[in-house]
Amino acid sequence: MIKRKQLGGGPEWMDLKSTQDYANVSERTLREWIHRPVDPLPAVQVEHGKILIKRSRFDQWLEAHPVQSINSIDVNLIADKILNDLKKVA
């Protein structure tokens, strides 16, 4: 397999092991991110089920998910939205 180098010195397409090493997270965490029902981590599956993640897309995805301060989360707003959605279904 020919690896295309990026300016950062690593391959542009990374397998799960390379992505684990790059981001210092577990394979389980990566798989959870990839299979999230909302806003999943972009990945592709190639021959024999191998999963590849494009480094630049991974960086963009991570940057779009900063940690929120617990004080910045409006629990009342979230609860109201859930209750309104439930009323619509009922």
N, C-alpha and C positions, 0 to 999 in steps of 0.2 A: 504494500500500500504506500503510495506517495503522500507524504505529509507536506502540506502547504504551510510555510512559515509565515507568521505574522510579525509585525514590528516588535511586539513584546518578547519575541524569541521562541514562543511555543507554537504548537499547531493551532490553526484556526478552528478545526473540528476536534473536539475532545470526546473520548469515551467516558463512561462513568468513573472509572478509576482516575483518569487524568483530571476530571472535573472535581472529584473528591480532594485530590491533592491541591489543585488550584485554589479551591474555596475553603479548604479545611473543614468540610462537613462530611457526614456519613453518607453511604450509598442509600440508606433508608430515607434520609432527609431529602436527597435528590429525587428519589422515586416518588416521595410524597409531593414534592413541588411539581414534578412533571404531571402527576395525576390529579392535581387540585381541580375541583369542579369549576372554580372561577379563577380566571387569570393564571393558568398553569405556566410552568417554565417551558419555553419552546424547545422541543427536541424532535429528532427524527429517528425512526427505526429502520435499519438497513438489513442486509442479508443476515440470516441466522439469528435474528432478533436483537442484534447489537444496537444500543442506543447511542446516538451522537448528539452533542450539544455544541453549537457554534459559540466560540468564546465571546465574540462581540455582542451577540444577543444575550448571553448569560450575564455579562456585565451590565447591559441595559436593563435587564429584568431585575437584577439585584438593586440597582440604583433606584428603580421605581418602587421599591418596597422598603423604605426606611422604617426604623423603629419609631413607633408613636409613643409619646409619653402617656401614661395611664390617665393623667389628668386632662389630656386633650380629647379623650373619648367620651362622647355624650351618650351615656347609657340610656337616659330617658328618651332621647331621639331614636335610638335603636329599638327600644321596647315599643315605642309608639308605632314605628314602621312595621314591626312584626305583627302587632295587634291589628293594624289597619289591613295588612295583607291577609290575615286570617279572617277578618270580617268579609273581605271580598270573596273569599273561597266559600264561606258558609252560606 
